[in-house]
Structure formats: C-alpha cells, structure tokens
Amino acid sequence: MTTFSLLAFYNARTLISRQINIIRLSRDRQLTAMTLFHVVFVVITTLPYIIYFIYSLEQTTTNSEQIARNNLIYVILLLIFYLSFAGSFYIYSCVSKRFRQQFIFVISNACIKQCQQWMNKRNTNQIVPSIETIDDIELT
C-alpha cells in the first residue's frame, strides 16, 4: 500500500510538468492525498496493536491484576486496530470533495427513490368509492 501511494504521489508530481486538463490534475491530487492519508492512518492504527502483540509474546505473568490490565489494553488496541478497516470511508469523505459530492448524490437519490416507492405503495392500497351518475346507468 505504501509503495502504491508513493507511486501515485510521484505520478501526480510528474503530471504537473506536462500540460494536462485542470480537472484531471485536481482529481489526481485528491487521489494522492486520499492514498497518503489512508496509508498514514493504517500505520497509526495498526502499529500499536503489533507492538502489543510482540510484547504479549514475551510476557509470562500469573498475576491476575496484570492479566486484567493486559486484557484491557488488548481490547482497546483491538478496537483501534479495527478502525483501520472502517476509517477509509471517513478519510475519503474528509479529504476528497469529489467523493463527498458523489456520496451525497447517491444517498439523496436512494432516499428519493425510497420515498417515492413508499408514497406509491401507500396510495395504491386505498379504496376509492366510485360515484355513478344517472347518465352512466342504462335504463331498460
């Protein structure tokens, strides 16, 4: 992941020297920023868990209080470790304007469709009385 983020960063830097569409250049910069932020975030959230895991391999204690502390630290670091998997969405939402716009567009369209389906379902289940006029009834 680090290799690809550095390659994306290098690619964005070399694109500046060429004459390229401004919108494409802006998207490349956003992609580079998202990738770099994501790599830093993954390292920050994963490194403490790895360090604790190495520490726990070396630790041999029978003290129940120390075991309880180690378990608490383990659970906290495990939660932080799980943030690395869920953090991508939040990083992309914070860093990229294009991602935010597309996300809002998709969510709003989904909500509008859901509301329309709900309204159609609600309206089709009603019974409407038919009013017949004398002109419609044939007298024989």
N, C-alpha and C positions, 0 to 999 in steps of 0.2 A: 504494500500500500504506500509506503514511504517512497519507494522507487518511482511509482507512477505519479505521485504528487510532485516529486522533483522534476520528472519529465514534463508534466503539464506546466509547471512553473517555467521551465526552460523554453518550452514551446511558446508560451504567452510572451516571453521576453523577446524571442526572435521574431515574432509576428509584428512587433512594434516597428522594426526596421523596414518591413515591407508596407506597401500601401494596401490596406485592407479596409473593407467596409467597417464603419464605426460600430454598427450594431453587433457584428460578429466579434469584433475585438472586445466589446463590452461583455458579451456572453463568455468569451474565453477568460477574461479576468475574473468574472464571477465564478466560473467553474474552478479556476485555480484557487481562488480564495476559499471556496467551499471545501475543496480537497485538502488544502493545507490545514484549515481549521479542524476538519474531521480527523486528520492524522494526529494532530496535537491533542485533541480531545480523547482519542482512543488510547494514546500513550499515557495521558494523565489518569485516565480511569482504570487502565489495566495494570500499570506498573505497581501500585500499592498491593494489589492482590497477589501479583507474582512474588514480590518481596516477602509478603506474609507467608506465602506457600513455602518458599525456601526456608524461612525461619521456623515454620512448623515442622519441617522435616528433621531439623536439628534438635528440636525441643523434646525432652523427655521429662515430664513432670507428673507427679502423683498428687500434688496439692490441689484440692477441689476448688479453692478460690482462684488459683492461677488458671485452672482449666476453664472456669466460668468466664474469666476475663478474656482468655484466648478465644472462646466461643463467641463472645460479644464482638470482639474485634473482627473475627472471621465473618460474622453476619453483616456487619457494617461495610466491610470491604467487598463482600459479595454483592451487596446492593449497589455500591458504587461501580463495581465491575459490570453489572447488568445495565447500568446507564450507558455504557459504550454502545450497546446494541440499539437502545431506544433514542440515543442522542442525535442520530443522523437527521431525523426529521426536524428537530428543533434547530440544529445547526443550519440546515438548508433554509429553514424558514427565516432565521435571523440574518443570514448573510446575503442571500440572493433575492433581489427584488423581483426578478422574473419568476422564480419558484413561488414566491408569495402570491403574485398576481394569478398564476396558473392554479394554485391551490384554492384561492378564493373563488375563481371562476368555476372550477369543478364542483366545489362544495355548494355554491349557490345554485348551480344548475341541478344538482342532485336534490337539493331542498325544494326547489321549484317543482320538479317532476313529482316528488313525493306529495307535495301539497295538492297538485293538480289531480293525481290519482286518488287521493283521499276525498277531494271535493267531488270527483266524478262518481266514486263509489257511494258517497253519501247521497248524491242526487238521484242515482238510478234505483235506489231502494225505496223511494217514496211512491205511495199510491196516489194517483191524481184522479179525482172523480171526473167522469165525463158528463158534460151537460148536453142533453139532446134538446134540440129545438123542434118545434112542430113542423118546420119545413123539412127536416131530415127524416121524419117518420112518414111512411106511406100509409095512407088510409085506404083500406079496401072495402 
